[in-house]
Amino acid sequence: MNEPDLLKRITVNPGIFGGKPIIRGRRLAVEHVLGMLAAGDSVDDLLQAYPWLEREDVLACLAYARRIVGRERVEPLAIDEAV
């Protein structure tokens, strides 16, 4: 499955989690999936915890995160050392 098809799995509904990105209109935020992966859970752990979740949904979360980080720009902060 290519990235555009994966990203179609990520939706936004203002009535769910205040409009945060969610998976296929369900009450599971992309942020939550990424947090579980960052905490060391495996894709299989997620699939067991959420029986309706599909492997492509997890890949969609990763693709979404990559897109967000790919657009991020960091501006250097000037610090006045005299203070």
N, C-alpha and C positions, 0 to 999 in steps of 0.2 A: 504494500500500500504506500503510495507516495505522500509527501508532506501535505499538499493541499487537501487530499482526502482525509488524512488523519486530523487535520485542523477543523474539518467540518464536524467532528465529534465534540469539539469544545463549543459550548453555547453560553449565552448570558441571558438571565431572566431576572429583571429587577425585583421580582417577588421572592427570589431564592438567594439567600446570603447577601442581600443588598446589591445584587448585580455582579458579584464576583464570578469569574469564569468557572463553569461547572461542566460535568461530563454528561453529554447527551440529555440535557434537561433534567437530570436527576439531582438529588440533594447530596452530591459529593463534589466538593470544590477541587479544582486543579491544585490549589495550594495545599490541600490536605494530602493528596496523593504524593506530591513532591516532598512534603514533610515526612511522610512515612518512608519513602525511598531514602531520604537523607538520614533518617534514623537507623537505617540498616535493614529495613524490611525488603524482602525480595518481591519480584513481580508475582511469583507464585503465592507468597503470603497475602498480597493484596487480592488476588483472584479468589483465594479461599475466604477472606474476610467479607468480600462483596461478591456473592455468587453471580450477579448480573453483569459484573465488570468483565470486560474483554481485554486481552493483551494489547490490542490496538488502541484501547482507551488510555492505557498507561503510556504507550508510545506517543499518543497524541499530547499528553501532558508534557512529556519531555520535549516534543517538537515546539509546543507553545512556549515553554520556558526558554528554549534556545532562541526563538524569535524575539522575545522580550529582551533578553540579555544582549542579543545581537544589535539591538537599536539603542542600547544604553550608552551614554557618553558621560565621562567623568571629567569635570572641570577642576583644575588644580586650585586649591584654596590658598590664598596669600595670607600668611600669618605675620603679623607685626611682632618681631622679636624684641622690640624695645619696651613692650608693655610688660 
